[in-house]
Amino acid sequence: MLVKAVIASAFLASGALANTAYGQCGGQGWGGDKTCPSGYTCVANGQYYSQCLPGSSGGGSGTTTTRANTTVRTTTTTRANTTTRTPTTSTRTTSAPAAQGTPGNTTRYWDCCKPSCSWPGKGSSSPARTCAKDGTTFLSDANAKNSCDGGSSYTCNSYQPFAVNDSLSYGFAAAKIAGLSESDWCCACYELTFTSGPVAGKKHVVQILNTGGDLGQGHFDLQIPGGGVGLFNGCSSQWGAPSSGWGAQYGGISSASQCSQLPSQLQSGCNWRFNWFKNADNPSVTFRKVTCPSELTSKSGCSK
């Protein structure tokens, strides 16, 4: 019996019996086994005692998790003499921010004629370029007679609109702006922000190359191949177009498939109308003057 007691005492002293669930596995002065059975973790409960408690690890090599002694203290505070304050409600009327720029209108055209701003003395650094019948050869004579008056000077093919990205495009236009004269707007650029129709919110930056004698104030007539010849028709002599142009005289063609009626050199601008422009029908705009992008001045050869 004495031998068994001594052996048991030795096992307890050595910690051999600590490697069990809920057994001691550490603490200050502990010299026994610091591992725990599978599914248990050695958790310190103060400085002098660590115990094998259920956890995610087990059979480890002495990793000890410290468990803090947390005291939860509930404090109840009673505040007397409570004053109730009725908040003051302030009603503020907020108006929608005004759109930047001046309200205006748009139409469309492509008459193939020599642009008005191609004549000398229109207030620009140099007149806008005009082209020979092929639409690509620049004419050196700024005084060449207008094709719509029996001459040889035509609109250049490069004056078609083109997309920069899904929300911005560039192009050219005729215009009439209140308080200004042709010498003010010729070769100047304006940012048009569409405010109606399927293109509302999109922007189209145009350089003014023409003056619309039949336009109202704040009116931009966008140059779009197949957009209607309007008052004058130089497209018949240049491209053999019908006497009223392609489609209706005002407004032009009505579907994307009709772009194939135009010469191939003009079809990209025609397709712009049905793609980027979403076939918008004379949408309203706000407009403001901007610095001309080089992508436009490199085509027109003129700037303010």
Order of alpha helices (4+ residues) and beta strands (2+ residues): alpha-beta-beta-beta-beta-beta-beta-beta-alpha-beta-beta-beta-alpha-alpha-beta-alpha
